[in-house]
Amino acid sequence: MDFAHNNNIDYKAISLFAGAGGCSLGFQQYGVNILAAYDICKEAVDTYNYNFKGNKADVEDLSTCDFSTIRDKLGLHRGELDLIIGGPPCQGFTTAGLRSETDSRNLLLTNYVNALQEFYPRWFMMENVEGILTTINGKFIVACIQGMISLGYTVYLKKVYMQEYGIPQRRKRVIIIGNREGKSFEFPKPISIARGCIYKNGTRTLREAIADIEEVDIPEINHIRKIESGIQYERICALREGQTMKNLPKELQHKSFAKRAARRVCDGTPSEKRGGSPAGLKRLIYDEPSLTITGSANSEFIHPTQNRMLTVRECARIQTFPDSFRFFGSDSQQMQQIGNAIPPLFANQMAKQIFICDLKYSKSLPQGLMWYDVTKSSAMSPALTATCHKLDQMLVCNQFLF
């Protein structure tokens, strides 16, 4: 993986909801000085502090903290910070679980805006799952953007398909970029364009990410191939590349499989507790990008050619973490850190693009939502249509668009 570097950059940043530090790694690799990081998970903080050589990360409940106290501890004045990176936990918005207006995790968006108000950085980058666009017909995302605009930010919103940027997985995420100086921002140009299951030259595949370690165990990087037994092993052996649990013969089915495999998650439809993701057990395809790496990927995704699940390190590689990056905690805790992370390689490209736009543009644009791009499809669900209608009402007059 090729990370961009810039030895001349002199940006100061903090990372909120930092997790293991995937976003921080990408920005640091470009040259950004990450002053501090905060997350509620102790194991993630242990991971962060080991890999970033110091005690820059603290265990902090960002739903109840006093951001003015945090700023004072860092010795920063309001407006002195160049960047805030990171995004609130995605579980409150994901279509794989229950989405609710009262989910406390969704209220963290308000806390994110509070952090922007207290630190008032020149730029920010917030990331979340695509479900944030349609939860309660866009209520949370619209309120969040309105809060950013009220603070004086010029805002840009895009649903990003990360396989277009050299990430070896089909991972859709919502990115919000803001600048308080009215500078224009352009998202980096894709390396390749994703259209359904059609992948062009330049798309990085699962084979490129993991093939060189498939035949050996490497315990020091938690690449330990675990062979299942009993009916689970029979299920694994029965599936071919691209097949899921719905392709299993009846005698190998699990009572939850039919419910999970047959369901469809429509944009904006609040999920019930359905017992896991719709893909469930699935053998990946070697010469395509992986499916999205989540906290349960190593218990659901079968290696494309071997009769075993993916290892923790293989999942980390698909997320573009280098092998030198060590994770702490149990396997399940490590997988949560990996699955929740912003892929470092993507974060690195965003760091570069923010720097380019910071230097390139000087025209003072008004505060407001400058543009948004939330789907590749010409057809939208009722919930996404409702969200887009609200966003349209927030758009700054087209005369300011480039």
C-alpha positions as CSV (number, residue, x, y, z in Angstrom):
1,M,0.0,0.0,0.0
2,D,1.3,3.4,-0.9
3,F,0.6,6.1,1.6
4,A,1.1,9.7,0.5
5,H,3.6,11.8,2.5
6,N,4.1,15.5,2.9
7,N,6.9,16.6,5.1
8,N,6.0,20.3,4.7
9,I,2.5,20.1,6.2
10,D,2.1,21.7,9.6
11,Y,-1.5,20.9,10.6
12,K,-2.5,20.2,14.2
13,A,-5.4,17.8,14.7
14,I,-7.3,15.8,17.2
15,S,-9.2,12.6,16.6
16,L,-12.7,12.0,18.2
17,F,-14.2,8.5,18.4
18,A,-10.7,7.5,17.4
19,G,-11.0,3.8,17.9
20,A,-7.8,1.9,17.1
21,G,-6.5,4.9,15.0
22,G,-7.2,4.0,11.4
23,C,-8.1,7.6,10.5
24,S,-5.2,9.0,12.6
25,L,-2.7,6.7,10.9
26,G,-3.7,7.9,7.4
27,F,-3.6,11.5,8.4
28,Q,-0.3,11.1,10.3
29,Q,1.3,9.3,7.3
30,Y,0.5,12.4,5.3
31,G,2.2,14.6,7.9
32,V,-0.6,15.9,10.1
33,N,0.3,16.2,13.7
34,I,-2.3,14.3,15.8
35,L,-2.1,16.0,19.2
36,A,-4.6,13.8,20.9
37,A,-7.3,11.1,20.4
38,Y,-10.3,10.1,22.4
39,D,-12.4,6.9,22.6
40,I,-14.6,5.2,25.1
41,C,-13.1,1.7,24.6
42,K,-10.0,1.0,26.7
43,E,-8.7,-1.8,24.4
44,A,-8.9,0.6,21.4
45,V,-7.0,3.2,23.4
46,D,-4.3,0.7,24.3
47,T,-4.0,-0.2,20.6
48,Y,-3.8,3.5,19.7
49,N,-1.1,4.4,22.3
50,Y,1.0,1.4,21.4
51,N,1.1,2.1,17.7
52,F,1.4,5.9,17.9
53,K,4.2,5.7,20.5
54,G,3.0,7.6,23.5
55,N,-0.1,8.4,25.5
56,K,-1.8,10.6,23.0
57,A,-5.1,8.7,23.4
58,D,-7.4,8.8,26.4
59,V,-10.4,6.9,27.5
60,E,-13.2,9.4,27.3
61,D,-17.0,9.2,27.1
62,L,-17.6,11.8,24.4
63,S,-21.3,11.7,25.1
64,T,-20.9,13.4,28.5
65,C,-17.5,15.0,28.4
66,D,-16.8,18.8,28.7
67,F,-15.0,19.7,25.5
68,S,-13.8,23.0,27.0
69,T,-12.0,21.1,29.7
70,I,-10.4,18.9,27.0
71,R,-9.3,21.9,25.0
72,D,-7.8,23.6,28.1
73,K,-5.8,20.4,28.9
74,L,-4.4,20.6,25.4
75,G,-3.4,24.2,25.9
76,L,-5.4,25.2,22.8
77,H,-7.3,28.4,22.1
78,R,-10.6,28.3,20.3
79,G,-9.9,28.3,16.6
80,E,-6.2,27.3,16.9
81,L,-6.8,23.7,15.7
82,D,-6.5,22.9,12.0
83,L,-8.5,19.7,12.0
84,I,-10.9,17.4,13.8
85,I,-11.1,13.9,12.3
86,G,-13.2,10.9,13.1
87,G,-16.9,10.1,13.4
88,P,-19.4,9.0,16.0
89,P,-20.1,5.2,16.3
90,C,-22.1,3.9,13.3
91,Q,-24.1,1.2,15.1
92,G,-27.0,3.5,15.8
93,F,-27.5,4.0,12.1
94,T,-26.5,0.7,10.5
95,T,-29.1,-1.3,8.7
96,A,-27.7,-4.5,10.3
97,G,-29.3,-3.6,13.6
98,L,-32.1,-1.7,15.2
99,R,-32.3,1.9,14.1
100,S,-34.2,4.1,16.6
101,E,-34.8,7.8,17.2
102,T,-34.0,7.2,20.9
103,D,-30.8,5.3,20.3
104,S,-28.3,7.2,22.5
105,R,-25.5,6.6,20.0
106,N,-27.3,8.8,17.5
107,L,-27.2,11.7,20.0
108,L,-23.4,11.6,19.6
109,L,-23.9,13.7,16.5
110,T,-24.9,16.5,18.7
111,N,-21.8,16.1,20.8
112,Y,-19.7,16.2,17.6
113,V,-21.2,19.6,16.8
114,N,-20.5,20.7,20.4
115,A,-16.9,19.7,19.8
116,L,-16.7,21.8,16.7
117,Q,-18.2,24.7,18.6
118,E,-15.6,24.5,21.3
119,F,-12.5,23.8,19.2
120,Y,-13.7,25.7,16.1
121,P,-11.1,24.0,13.8
122,R,-10.5,25.3,10.3
123,W,-11.4,21.9,8.8
124,F,-13.2,18.8,9.9
125,M,-13.9,15.4,8.4
126,M,-16.7,13.2,9.8
127,E,-17.4,9.7,8.7
128,N,-20.4,7.4,9.2
129,V,-22.4,4.5,7.6
130,E,-24.9,5.2,4.8
131,G,-27.7,4.4,7.2
132,I,-27.3,7.9,8.7
133,L,-28.8,9.3,5.5
134,T,-32.2,7.6,6.0
135,T,-32.6,7.0,9.7
136,I,-35.9,8.8,10.7
137,N,-36.1,10.2,7.2
138,G,-32.8,12.0,7.5
139,K,-33.6,13.7,10.8
140,F,-30.2,13.2,12.4
141,I,-28.0,14.0,9.4
142,V,-30.0,17.1,8.6
143,A,-29.8,18.4,12.2
144,C,-26.1,17.7,12.3
145,I,-25.4,19.7,9.1
146,Q,-27.6,22.5,10.3
147,G,-25.6,22.7,13.5
148,M,-22.3,22.8,11.5
149,I,-23.7,25.6,9.3
150,S,-24.8,27.6,12.3
151,L,-21.2,27.6,13.5
152,G,-20.1,29.2,10.2
153,Y,-18.9,26.1,8.2
154,T,-19.1,25.5,4.5
155,V,-20.1,21.9,4.2
156,Y,-19.8,19.1,1.6
157,L,-21.5,15.7,1.9
158,K,-20.8,12.6,-0.2
159,K,-21.5,8.8,0.0
160,V,-18.1,7.3,-0.8
161,Y,-17.6,3.8,-2.4
162,M,-14.2,3.0,-1.0
163,Q,-13.3,0.3,-3.5
164,E,-13.0,3.3,-5.9
165,Y,-10.0,4.5,-3.9
166,G,-7.9,1.4,-3.8
167,I,-9.5,-0.1,-0.7
168,P,-9.9,-3.9,-1.3
169,Q,-13.5,-4.1,-0.1
170,R,-17.0,-2.9,-1.0
171,R,-17.4,-0.3,1.7
172,K,-19.9,2.5,1.5
173,R,-19.5,5.4,3.9
174,V,-20.8,8.9,4.3
175,I,-18.2,11.6,4.5
176,I,-18.9,15.2,5.6
177,I,-16.2,17.8,5.1
178,G,-16.4,21.3,6.6
179,N,-14.3,24.4,6.4
180,R,-14.9,27.6,8.4
181,E,-13.0,29.9,6.0
182,G,-15.4,29.3,3.1
183,K,-12.9,27.3,1.0
184,S,-14.1,25.0,-1.7
185,F,-13.5,21.3,-1.4
186,E,-13.4,18.6,-4.1
187,F,-13.4,15.0,-3.1
188,P,-10.4,13.1,-4.6
189,K,-10.9,11.6,-8.0
190,P,-11.6,7.8,-7.9
191,I,-8.9,5.4,-9.1
192,S,-11.6,3.3,-10.6
193,I,-15.4,3.6,-10.9
194,A,-17.6,1.0,-9.2
195,R,-20.8,0.0,-11.0
196,G,-22.6,-2.8,-9.2
197,C,-20.4,-5.9,-9.5
198,I,-18.4,-4.5,-12.4
199,Y,-14.8,-3.7,-11.4
200,K,-12.4,-1.8,-13.7
201,N,-8.6,-1.9,-13.8
202,G,-7.3,-0.2,-10.7
203,T,-9.7,-1.9,-8.3
204,R,-7.8,-3.7,-5.6
205,T,-8.9,-7.2,-5.0
206,L,-9.0,-9.5,-2.1
207,R,-6.2,-11.6,-3.7
208,E,-3.9,-8.7,-3.7
209,A,-4.6,-8.0,-0.1
210,I,-4.1,-11.4,1.5
211,A,-2.7,-14.0,-0.9
212,D,0.9,-13.8,0.2
213,I,0.1,-15.0,3.8
214,E,-2.7,-17.5,3.1
215,E,-0.4,-20.6,3.5
216,V,1.3,-19.9,6.8
217,D,0.4,-18.9,10.4
218,I,2.0,-15.7,11.7
219,P,1.0,-15.6,15.4
220,E,2.9,-12.3,16.1
221,I,0.5,-10.4,13.8
222,N,-2.5,-12.5,14.8
223,H,-2.7,-14.4,11.5
224,I,-3.8,-17.7,12.9
225,R,-5.8,-20.0,10.6
226,K,-8.5,-21.6,12.6
227,I,-10.2,-24.8,11.2
228,E,-13.8,-25.2,12.3
229,S,-15.3,-28.6,13.1
230,G,-18.6,-30.4,13.0
231,I,-21.6,-28.9,11.1
232,Q,-19.9,-25.5,10.8
233,Y,-17.0,-27.1,8.9
234,E,-19.5,-29.0,6.7
235,R,-21.2,-25.7,5.9
236,I,-17.9,-24.0,5.0
237,C,-16.9,-26.9,2.7
238,A,-20.3,-26.8,0.9
239,L,-20.0,-23.2,-0.2
240,R,-18.2,-22.1,-3.4
241,E,-16.8,-18.7,-4.2
242,G,-19.6,-16.1,-4.0
243,Q,-22.1,-18.4,-2.4
244,T,-23.9,-17.6,0.9
245,M,-25.8,-19.6,3.5
246,K,-28.9,-19.5,1.3
247,N,-27.0,-21.9,-1.1
248,L,-26.6,-24.5,1.6
249,P,-28.6,-27.8,1.4
250,K,-31.5,-28.0,3.8
251,E,-29.7,-30.3,6.2
252,L,-26.9,-27.8,6.8
253,Q,-29.2,-24.8,7.3
254,H,-29.4,-23.0,10.6
255,K,-32.7,-21.8,12.0
256,S,-31.7,-18.2,11.5
257,F,-30.3,-18.6,8.0
258,A,-33.6,-18.5,6.0
259,K,-34.7,-15.3,7.9
260,R,-31.4,-13.6,7.4
261,A,-30.6,-14.7,3.8
262,A,-34.1,-13.9,2.5
263,R,-34.5,-10.4,4.0
264,R,-33.8,-7.2,2.2
265,V,-32.9,-4.0,3.9
266,C,-34.5,-1.1,2.1
267,D,-33.2,2.4,2.6
268,G,-35.0,4.0,5.5
269,T,-36.8,0.9,6.7
270,P,-35.9,0.6,10.4
271,S,-34.5,-2.8,11.0
272,E,-35.9,-5.3,13.5
273,K,-33.6,-7.6,15.4
274,R,-32.9,-10.0,12.6
275,G,-30.0,-12.0,14.0
276,G,-27.2,-10.5,12.0
277,S,-26.2,-9.2,8.6
278,P,-28.1,-10.4,5.4
279,A,-25.0,-12.0,3.9
280,G,-24.2,-14.1,7.0
281,L,-21.9,-17.0,6.2
282,K,-20.4,-16.3,2.8
283,R,-17.3,-17.5,0.8
284,L,-15.6,-14.4,-0.6
285,I,-14.5,-14.1,-4.2
286,Y,-10.7,-13.8,-4.7
287,D,-10.6,-11.6,-7.7
288,E,-13.1,-9.0,-6.5
289,P,-13.0,-6.6,-3.5
290,S,-14.1,-8.2,-0.3
291,L,-17.4,-7.5,1.3
292,T,-17.4,-4.8,4.0
293,I,-15.3,-5.7,6.9
294,T,-17.3,-5.5,10.1
295,G,-16.7,-6.5,13.7
296,S,-18.0,-10.0,12.9
297,A,-16.2,-10.5,9.6
298,N,-13.9,-13.2,10.9
299,S,-16.9,-15.3,11.9
300,E,-18.9,-14.8,8.8
301,F,-16.5,-14.5,5.8
302,I,-14.9,-17.7,4.5
303,H,-11.5,-17.6,2.8
304,P,-12.0,-17.9,-1.0
305,T,-9.9,-21.0,-1.5
306,Q,-9.3,-22.5,2.0
307,N,-12.0,-24.1,4.2
308,R,-11.7,-21.6,7.0
309,M,-12.8,-18.2,8.1
310,L,-10.7,-15.1,7.6
311,T,-8.1,-14.4,10.3
312,V,-7.9,-11.2,12.3
313,R,-4.9,-10.1,10.3
314,E,-6.5,-10.8,7.0
315,C,-9.4,-8.5,8.0
316,A,-6.9,-5.8,9.1
317,R,-5.2,-6.0,5.7
318,I,-8.5,-5.6,3.9
319,Q,-8.9,-2.5,6.0
320,T,-5.4,-1.4,4.8
321,F,-3.7,-1.6,8.2
322,P,0.0,-2.5,7.8
323,D,1.2,-5.7,9.4
324,S,3.3,-3.6,11.8
325,F,0.1,-2.3,13.4
326,R,-0.7,-4.3,16.5
327,F,-4.2,-4.7,18.0
328,F,-4.9,-5.3,21.7
329,G,-7.7,-7.1,23.5
330,S,-9.4,-10.4,22.7
331,D,-10.0,-11.5,19.1
332,S,-13.6,-10.2,19.2
333,Q,-12.4,-6.8,20.6
334,Q,-9.7,-6.6,18.0
335,M,-12.2,-7.3,15.3
336,Q,-14.5,-4.5,16.6
337,Q,-11.6,-2.1,16.4
338,I,-10.8,-3.2,12.8
339,G,-14.4,-3.3,11.6
340,N,-15.1,0.2,13.1
341,A,-12.0,1.8,11.6
342,I,-11.7,4.2,8.7
343,P,-9.3,2.5,6.3
344,P,-6.0,4.3,6.8
345,L,-5.3,4.4,3.0
346,F,-8.6,6.2,2.4
347,A,-7.9,8.6,5.3
348,N,-4.5,9.3,3.8
349,Q,-6.1,10.3,0.5
350,M,-8.5,12.6,2.3
351,A,-5.7,14.3,4.2
352,K,-3.9,15.0,1.0
353,Q,-7.1,16.4,-0.6
354,I,-7.8,18.7,2.3
355,F,-4.3,20.0,2.1
356,I,-4.5,20.6,-1.7
357,C,-7.9,22.4,-1.4
358,D,-6.6,24.4,1.5
359,L,-3.8,25.8,-0.7
360,K,-5.7,25.9,-3.9
361,Y,-8.8,27.9,-2.9
362,S,-8.9,31.3,-1.4
363,K,-12.3,32.6,-2.4
364,S,-14.6,33.0,0.6
365,L,-17.8,31.0,0.0
366,P,-20.8,31.5,2.3
367,Q,-21.5,29.2,5.2
368,G,-24.0,26.5,4.2
369,L,-24.3,23.2,2.4
370,M,-22.5,23.7,-1.0
371,W,-23.3,20.3,-2.6
372,Y,-24.1,16.7,-1.8
373,D,-23.9,13.4,-3.6
374,V,-25.6,10.5,-1.8
375,T,-26.4,7.8,-4.4
376,K,-25.3,6.4,-7.8
377,S,-28.8,5.2,-8.5
378,S,-31.4,7.1,-10.5
379,A,-34.1,5.6,-8.2
380,M,-34.3,6.4,-4.5
381,S,-36.3,5.0,-1.6
382,P,-39.0,7.2,-0.1
383,A,-36.7,7.7,3.0
384,L,-33.7,8.8,0.9
385,T,-36.0,11.0,-1.2
386,A,-37.2,12.7,1.9
387,T,-33.7,13.3,3.1
388,C,-32.6,14.7,-0.3
389,H,-35.6,17.1,-0.2
390,K,-34.4,18.4,3.1
391,L,-30.9,18.8,1.8
392,D,-32.1,20.6,-1.3
393,Q,-33.7,23.2,1.0
394,M,-30.3,23.7,2.6
395,L,-28.3,24.1,-0.6
396,V,-26.5,27.4,-1.1
397,C,-27.5,29.3,-4.2
398,N,-25.9,27.7,-7.3
399,Q,-24.1,30.9,-8.2
400,F,-21.5,30.0,-5.6
401,L,-20.8,26.5,-6.9
402,F,-17.7,25.7,-9.0
